[in-house]
Every structure is written in C-alpha cells, then in structure tokens.
Amino acid sequence: MENKTVPSYFYFTLFKGYEHVRIVSSLLTIIAYFFIILLNVSVLLAVLKDKSLHEPMYLLVSCLLFNSLCGSSVLFPRLSADLLSATHTISRPACFTQIFIIYIYAISEFTVLSVMAYDRYVAICEPLQYHNIMTQRKTVLLVLCAFSWSILCVAVGLYLSVRLPLCGNQIPRLYCSNWSVVRLSCVSTVINNIWGFFVTVTTVFLPAGFILFTYMRILLVCRKSTAEFRGKALQTCLPHIINFVTYSIAIFSDIALSRYEPGQILNALVLIISLEFIVIPPLLNPLIYGLNLPGIRRKIQFH
C-alpha cells in the first residue's frame, strides 16, 4: 500500500550535478535580477513621472513591467540562495506561495498582452473613436479583469493541488510548479487535469488566438493605408509583437515540458525551458518598450 503523506518540505532535484558551478550560477542570477529591477523600474518611473505618458498604451506597458517585477522577485532571490545552499529544500507553505505568484505572473502576461492587443486594434482600426472607447476608466477595468481572472484561475488550481495526498516530495525543477506537485499525488488527479486544461485554453490559447485576430485586422487596415501610417503603426505594434512571440515560444515550451516524465529529457534542457518564460520577458520587455516607443525613449534619455 502506498504511503500517503502531507510532506512538510519539498526537495528540488535539478540542482544535482551543478555543484561545481553553483557560485558562478548564483552570481549570474543576482546580476540578472539586478538588471531586471534596474530596467523595469527605470521605465516605470519614466511613465509615472510624466503626465503626458498617462495614456492607455503606457499604462498597459507599466502593468506588464510591474507583473514582470513580481514574477522575477519571487524566483531570483530564492534561486540565488538555493544555488549556494547544500540542501535544496523548500517548505510546503513557501512552495505553494511560490506557485501562486509565479502562475499569476505567467497568466497575467498573456491577459495583459491581450488587452494591449485590443488597445492597438482600436488605435489603428478605429482611430477617430479611440479616446471614446479606450477611456481611463475602461482601461483600468480591463486591467483589473486581466489580473482578477489570473488570480481566480490560480487560486482554484492551487486549492485543488493543496488537498491532494502526496506520495513523494521530490520536484525535478529549480522552483515549485503546480504540475510537479500534482504528479506526486497518490490519488486520481482527473479534476486537476480538467481544470488545468480549462485554464490553459482560457488563459493561453484563447488570448493567443485573440491577439493573432487583432493583428490580422490591423494588417488589413495597414495594407489600405499610406506608407507613413504603416510606419507609425509598426512602431507602436513592433514591441508588442516581439513580446508576444518570445513569450508564446517560452510558455508553449514550458507547457510541453510538463507533459514529459522526469528523466526523459536532459536536465540542462529542462533547466533552460523551465526558466526562459520567467527570465527572458522581464529582461526583454523594458528594453523593447523603452527603445521602440518614442515617448518612453525620450523620457529615459532626458533623465
């Protein structure tokens, strides 16, 4: 009979075999986190300080950067400490807290990107109605809905995971992930699987489909417009397109990774795939928005 328990701690097994580079890895982690804070806070302050940037597009960019700060802050400090530690353990409450925040970050990235796509669609396809449609109140409401849906999805999924009796405590990652914990269950996880499928469809595939739809419409409008109009449209849409493509690749890779059993993939590949969705966007977002959006670029250069 299987030994059903509620472990007090979980063990990260992916750290094994990298003891010889743990100091260098920890240093690189700290440097990456420092640049994430520096870059994101610089753009956030540039937007917050200048009233001319208090527009829907820049408000949404700020929300995206704030989300990146929250997601990276729950991973990098802990990861840098774990790299230097001889025992790579995490308490049960800390593990589920980490899952809660990281998954809210991951889902909110897509939901906020969807709102940003809608904002660009209205600005380019309905320019005369833009200020009537994208009011400050509506923008705030859309942002609240984006984050609220993320919190709801994660909260329900976490509740379903917490109630499971577990037959192990080893997690083959550098941080806690929901599916890694669910895999340890001693009982059926059908409900968890159904909810996970629902969340994946509503927070990944539907937003991705909506974003692609808005850009198809934008493309059709641009084809009928002047070269100058197409240039301005590309300038405001390019950062969003780059962000959407890179994040989609990262998140779809992570989803695919969760379908494999531990040991079926090289640990180095697991390490890269499991970290890219929470490392690349926080570093890339402030650069692409800060360099490509003239309003933000001018303010950063001025300061």
Phi and psi in degrees as a GROMACS rama.xvg file:
@    title "Ramachandran Plot"
@    xaxis  label "Phi"
@    yaxis  label "Psi"
@TYPE xy
-70.7955  144.928  GLU-2
-88.0083  101.539  ASN-3
-85.1988  123.568  LYS-4
-136.593  169.525  THR-5
-119.131  89.2304  VAL-6
-61.7913  142.123  PRO-7
-80.1184  -25.1184  SER-8
-134.374  155.869  TYR-9
-117.93  150.018  PHE-10
-113.39  128.791  TYR-11
-86.3235  118.057  PHE-12
-92.5161  -12.1881  THR-13
-73.8353  -12.4905  LEU-14
-75.8934  -19.7924  PHE-15
-64.6458  134.689  LYS-16
95.6565  -5.27914  GLY-17
-117.043  19.7967  TYR-18
-61.1336  -32.118  GLU-19
-72.9671  -14.8119  HIS-20
-120.143  17.7092  VAL-21
-66.8444  -35.6672  ARG-22
-69.1599  -45.3357  ILE-23
-63.1701  -42.463  VAL-24
-64.1324  -40.9294  SER-25
-64.7189  -40.7135  SER-26
-64.3863  -43.2305  LEU-27
-63.7688  -36.4478  LEU-28
-63.9198  -44.6427  THR-29
-64.0007  -42.4943  ILE-30
-63.4779  -44.2451  ILE-31
-61.4393  -42.7611  ALA-32
-65.8393  -38.0932  TYR-33
-61.1093  -45.0651  PHE-34
-68.6899  -33.6799  PHE-35
-61.7881  -46.688  ILE-36
-63.7939  -48.35  ILE-37
-59.48  -49.7077  LEU-38
-68.3379  -47.2953  LEU-39
-68.4839  -41.6478  ASN-40
-67.47  -36.0506  VAL-41
-60.7806  -46.1734  SER-42
-69.1431  -40.82  VAL-43
-60.061  -45.0088  LEU-44
-65.7887  -37.9448  LEU-45
-61.4662  -39.0556  ALA-46
-73.5917  -44.4237  VAL-47
-67.7352  -35.8866  LEU-48
-76.1081  -27.1413  LYS-49
-103.235  116.225  ASP-50
-66.1732  -24.0785  LYS-51
-68.7428  -17.639  SER-52
-96.4183  5.2346  LEU-53
-82.9572  61.544  HIS-54
-119.571  161.943  GLU-55
-50.8944  -46.6037  PRO-56
-59.8754  -45.4184  MET-57
-74.5844  -31.7778  TYR-58
-62.742  -41.2389  LEU-59
-68.7396  -37.5461  LEU-60
-61.2513  -42.4808  VAL-61
-61.7791  -40.8161  SER-62
-63.26  -39.5526  CYS-63
-64.816  -42.7598  LEU-64
-69.5288  -39.1726  LEU-65
-62.2182  -40.7603  PHE-66
-61.9716  -40.5964  ASN-67
-62.8357  -41.5783  SER-68
-61.9867  -41.999  LEU-69
-65.1332  -45.2232  CYS-70
-64.3207  -45.6061  GLY-71
-70.8568  -31.0345  SER-72
-69.8173  -24.1466  SER-73
-86.4473  -11.6868  VAL-74
-105.257  -54.6018  LEU-75
-62.8001  -47.8285  PHE-76
-58.7518  -43.1236  PRO-77
-66.1795  -42.3072  ARG-78
-64.5115  -42.2329  LEU-79
-63.1696  -36.6569  SER-80
-70.9888  -40.9652  ALA-81
-63.7029  -35.0321  ASP-82
-63.3599  -29.9535  LEU-83
-91.5686  -12.2617  LEU-84
-83.3046  150.378  SER-85
-84.0223  -26.1232  ALA-86
-116.9  116.125  THR-87
-96.7144  73.5699  HIS-88
-117.203  158.522  THR-89
-143.462  138.039  ILE-90
-68.1012  157.558  SER-91
-59.0943  -48.5282  ARG-92
-60.7934  -41.3843  PRO-93
-66.1238  -36.0148  ALA-94
-63.79  -47.9489  CYS-95
-70.8227  -29.3215  PHE-96
-66.2661  -41.7119  THR-97
-63.0562  -43.1176  GLN-98
-59.3847  -46.3822  ILE-99
-57.7821  -49.5286  PHE-100
-73.4402  -43.1372  ILE-101
-63.6432  -40.0564  ILE-102
-73.4358  -33.1691  TYR-103
-63.1558  -42.5514  ILE-104
-58.3318  -48.9033  TYR-105
-62.7591  -44.0666  ALA-106
-72.7291  -41.5556  ILE-107
-63.6236  -29.2066  SER-108
-59.26  -43.0156  GLU-109
-74.2338  -41.3827  PHE-110
-67.6152  -38.896  THR-111
-69.1895  -38.5581  VAL-112
-60.8433  -33.5335  LEU-113
-66.8413  -42.3095  SER-114
-64.1737  -39.68  VAL-115
-64.2906  -37.7189  MET-116
-64.2745  -40.4361  ALA-117
-63.7941  -41.3958  TYR-118
-60.8396  -44.2005  ASP-119
-68.5123  -35.5375  ARG-120
-62.3789  -46.3209  TYR-121
-66.1507  -42.0681  VAL-122
-63.3837  -35.6199  ALA-123
-94.5328  -38.7214  ILE-124
-90.0376  -24.4355  CYS-125
-132.652  57.9655  GLU-126
-61.4137  -34.1135  PRO-127
-73.1236  -23.0526  LEU-128
-102.207  1.45531  GLN-129
-55.0362  -51.3925  TYR-130
-70.6809  -22.2675  HIS-131
-79.1508  -31.961  ASN-132
-85.52  -52.996  ILE-133
-91.4179  67.0805  MET-134
-74.0229  165.457  THR-135
-62.7118  -38.8969  GLN-136
-64.4582  -43.4098  ARG-137
-66.9388  -38.2028  LYS-138
-61.8538  -46.5049  THR-139
-62.0736  -40.9268  VAL-140
-63.3533  -42.524  LEU-141
-64.5032  -39.5863  LEU-142
-65.0442  -44.2502  VAL-143
-61.3277  -41.2707  LEU-144
-63.5559  -40.9435  CYS-145
-61.2571  -46.6602  ALA-146
-75.4789  -35.8937  PHE-147
-63.706  -42.6497  SER-148
-63.4862  -38.6884  TRP-149
-62.4363  -46.5647  SER-150
-63.1036  -42.6804  ILE-151
-62.4291  -47.8052  LEU-152
-59.8144  -44.7189  CYS-153
-70.153  -40.274  VAL-154
-61.7422  -45.203  ALA-155
-64.8957  -45.6674  VAL-156
-61.4795  -39.1653  GLY-157
-67.996  -39.8769  LEU-158
-59.1026  -43.0065  TYR-159
-65.9297  -29.5777  LEU-160
-80.6992  -40.2069  SER-161
-61.7451  -34.3106  VAL-162
-76.1408  -11.4326  ARG-163
-74.3719  133.749  LEU-164
-76.3595  136.866  PRO-165
-112.268  147.225  LEU-166
-110.131  21.8486  CYS-167
-172.932  174.585  GLY-168
-144.588  21.032  ASN-169
-102.042  125.593  GLN-170
-114.267  117.864  ILE-171
-81.0099  53.0467  PRO-172
-145.767  179.516  ARG-173
-93.6439  -6.41924  LEU-174
-151.262  172.098  TYR-175
-79.606  130.724  CYS-176
-125.428  148.875  SER-177
-61.3653  -45.6694  ASN-178
-66.3566  -32.568  TRP-179
-64.0525  -35.3326  SER-180
-75.6205  -43.6873  VAL-181
-59.4945  -35.6956  VAL-182
-61.3921  -23.5441  ARG-183
-81.6195  -3.47728  LEU-184
-63.1251  143.655  SER-185
-90.5276  -11.1614  CYS-186
-120.137  175.649  VAL-187
-61.0174  140.698  SER-188
-117.206  29.6868  THR-189
-59.0044  -45.0607  VAL-190
-62.6197  -43.2107  ILE-191
-60.6495  -40.9922  ASN-192
-65.7661  -41.5384  ASN-193
-64.5017  -44.8644  ILE-194
-65.7898  -40.1057  TRP-195
-61.4949  -39.7874  GLY-196
-65.3644  -42.6582  PHE-197
-61.6297  -45.3679  PHE-198
-64.6198  -42.6929  VAL-199
-60.637  -43.2154  THR-200
-66.2139  -46.2473  VAL-201
-80.3533  -21.2484  THR-202
-112.915  -9.17279  THR-203
-121.233  -61.4096  VAL-204
-71.3897  -43.8366  PHE-205
-65.4107  -47.9303  LEU-206
-59.2394  -40.9763  PRO-207
-62.6845  -41.8077  ALA-208
-64.2413  -40.5243  GLY-209
-64.7192  -41.9598  PHE-210
-63.7387  -42.7724  ILE-211
-63.433  -38.8114  LEU-212
-62.5656  -45.7583  PHE-213
-62.1062  -37.5904  THR-214
-75.8783  -25.8686  TYR-215
-65.4541  -42.3351  MET-216
-66.0251  -41.2215  ARG-217
-62.4181  -41.1945  ILE-218
-61.982  -40.7676  LEU-219
-64.0062  -40.1539  LEU-220
-66.4039  -42.7592  VAL-221
-65.0422  -33.695  CYS-222
-62.7084  -28.9095  ARG-223
-94.6855  1.84265  LYS-224
-105.323  177.369  SER-225
-76.3894  164.763  THR-226
-62.8496  -37.6277  ALA-227
-63.5907  -43.6045  GLU-228
-63.3437  -42.5928  PHE-229
-63.142  -37.8292  ARG-230
-64.9911  -42.9835  GLY-231
-66.824  -39.4554  LYS-232
-63.7856  -43.0275  ALA-233
-64.0486  -39.0017  LEU-234
-62.4344  -38.6269  GLN-235
-84.3485  -25.0255  THR-236
-91.6148  -26.1896  CYS-237
-55.5289  -47.0483  LEU-238
-58.9676  -39.9947  PRO-239
-66.3902  -40.687  HIS-240
-63.8365  -46.4433  ILE-241
-60.0214  -45.4502  ILE-242
-62.2778  -46.1613  ASN-243
-61.9781  -45.4342  PHE-244
-65.4019  -48.4366  VAL-245
-65.2317  -41.1164  THR-246
-70.0292  -37.943  TYR-247
-61.1302  -45.1578  SER-248
-60.1078  -44.6144  ILE-249
-64.679  -45.0998  ALA-250
-74.0091  -36.3473  ILE-251
-68.2097  -33.7821  PHE-252
-65.2265  -40.4007  SER-253
-67.8044  -39.6387  ASP-254
-62.6187  -43.0206  ILE-255
-64.1636  -38.3496  ALA-256
-60.817  -38.7581  LEU-257
-66.8567  -15.7597  SER-258
-81.679  -14.3963  ARG-259
-92.9607  147.985  TYR-260
-78.2486  150.173  GLU-261
-56.4026  135.177  PRO-262
97.2335  -15.1893  GLY-263
-80.1244  -17.9569  GLN-264
-126.843  147.363  ILE-265
-57.0372  138.467  LEU-266
-58.8009  -36.8556  ASN-267
-62.6751  -39.4161  ALA-268
-69.5226  -40.2616  LEU-269
-60.5038  -42.5941  VAL-270
-60.2364  -47.197  LEU-271
-65.8975  -48.7935  ILE-272
-65.0023  -39.5847  ILE-273
-72.1115  -19.0661  SER-274
-102.421  -22.101  LEU-275
-63.0003  -34.6517  GLU-276
-72.3642  -17.1121  PHE-277
-112.124  -1.86912  ILE-278
-107.567  -48.6196  VAL-279
-66.2678  -51.3912  ILE-280
-58.6678  -45.1605  PRO-281
-62.1069  -28.4526  PRO-282
-84.5343  -36.9606  LEU-283
-80.8612  -39.8625  LEU-284
-54.3095  -53.0331  ASN-285
-64.9843  -27.4261  PRO-286
-71.609  -48.7013  LEU-287
-70.9172  -35.448  ILE-288
-78.1289  -37.3683  TYR-289
-68.3927  -33.5585  GLY-290
-88.6339  -28.9064  LEU-291
-97.533  -26.8938  ASN-292
-91.3186  114.151  LEU-293
-55.2757  -40.5194  PRO-294
-58.6128  -45.3066  GLY-295
-72.8855  -41.6649  ILE-296
-60.4978  -42.1907  ARG-297
-63.5216  -41.5767  ARG-298
-68.7927  -38.7273  LYS-299
-67.3328  -41.8381  ILE-300
-64.2132  -37.3405  GLN-301
-65.8812  -42.8478  PHE-302
